[in-house]
Amino acid sequence: MQYIYQLLVILGASFAGEVLNGLLPLPIPASVYGLVLLFAALMTGLVKLEKVEKAGSFLIATMSIYFISPSVSLMTVIARYMDSLPAVIATCLVSTVLVMVVTGKVAGLLMRSQEEKKDE
Amino acid sequence: MNEFLASKSYFGLFLGLFIFWASTKISGKLKSSLANPLLITTVLLIVLLTVLGIDYETFDMGASHLTYFLTPATVALAIPMYKQVSLLKKHMAAIGISILCGVAANAVCILVLCLLFGMDAEIYHSLLPKSVTTAIAIGVSAEIGGVPSLTVASVVITGLFGSSIARLVCRIFRIKNPVAIGLSCGNSAHAIGTTTALLMGEVEGAMSGLAMVIAGILTAVLIPLAAGFM
């Protein structure tokens, strides 16, 4: 029965996220509201970690398969944007690598300088 | 065949899961971080459906049931974040600044490349929100005059590519700190990148989930400003 309760908590946060998404005029999806709500509930002790951990771990471990259909939906757009596709793909690839490097390098540098300050 | 299968709700579900399962086997055999199971699955399924003449809608009849769990799975990312909350508090400044730098670099890079390739404003507006999770990207794209379907395509291309090259990029550019690796994955390749980060470790996964959320919110707020440049 613990799985049912755990799933209930996560689905409850998902539903609350959907409600917020409907009420607030922001382009923020239900999943992000739900994530923030569950995080807040864990932080305040409203929900105990062991009351969501098992069902949550299952959902996270299987996360890739929930992207199968959205990924395959690429096939419906390929034909329509054939002409600009090479440039679109090139832009996606180059900017993805750039964002990865900038984020990782800046985070690494800042954390290192923070550590060094503490050591002094 | 398409007509026969169009009424079968377990066809897409079974085929999608089967190809994913096969892809994890292929990925394990190839032993390369570039052989991302979701990327292999996507390519195989698109080729297979096209060759067999099956519509995406027919496939999605069943496969969409899996997508249904995407929201609760994203909500569950609060769990690894909560477990790493001490690390999160400790590096708050570094996390915030690095994510902001990444979001800004993304916008500048897309503007420069769109000008370089001579793409029109509609495509520029569709690509701007590509590094964040689909639902936010679609909302932002619609707001700034992009084409939502092209935005979804660029979000998927970015996610699949990002999660495939994440390990390689981190190795080449010597990004070694687990916090930095996680932030890189989530900030560049949103939830799909987070699936890869989760495989690297709990800290990486938690930071990637966090970066995805913060980048998503920053993008929703800041990208409409960048849209005016073209």
Interface residues (C-beta under 8 A of the other chain):
Chain A: L7 I10 L11 A13 S14 G17 E18 L26 P27 I28 P29 A30 S31 V32 G34 L35 V36 L37 L38 F39 L42 M43 L49 V52 E53 A55 G56 S57 L59 I60 A61 T62 M63 S64 I65 Y66 F67 I68 S69 P70 S71 V72 S73 L74 M75 T76 V77 I78 R80 Y81 S84 A87 V88 I89 A90 T91 C92 L93 V94 S95 T96 V97 L98 V99 M100 V101 V102 T103 G104 K105 V106 A107 G108 L110 M111 Q114
Chain B: G12 G16 L17 I19 F20 P37 L38 T41 T42 L45 I46 L49 T50 Y56 F59 D60 A63 S64 L66 T67 Y68 F69 L70 T71 P72 A73 T74 V75 A76 L77 A78 I79 P80 M81 Y82 K83 V85 H91 A93 A94 I95 I97 S98 I99 C101 G102 V103 A105 N106 C109 I110 L113 C114 F117 M119 I123 L127 K130 S131 T133 T134 A135 I136 I138 G139 V140 A142 E143 S149 L150 V152 A153 S154 V156 I157 T158 G159 L160 F161 G162 I165 A166 V169 C170 F173 I175 K176 N177 V179 A180 I181 L183 S184 C185 N187 S188 A189 A191 I192 T194 T195 L198 G205 G209 A211 V213 G216 I217 A220
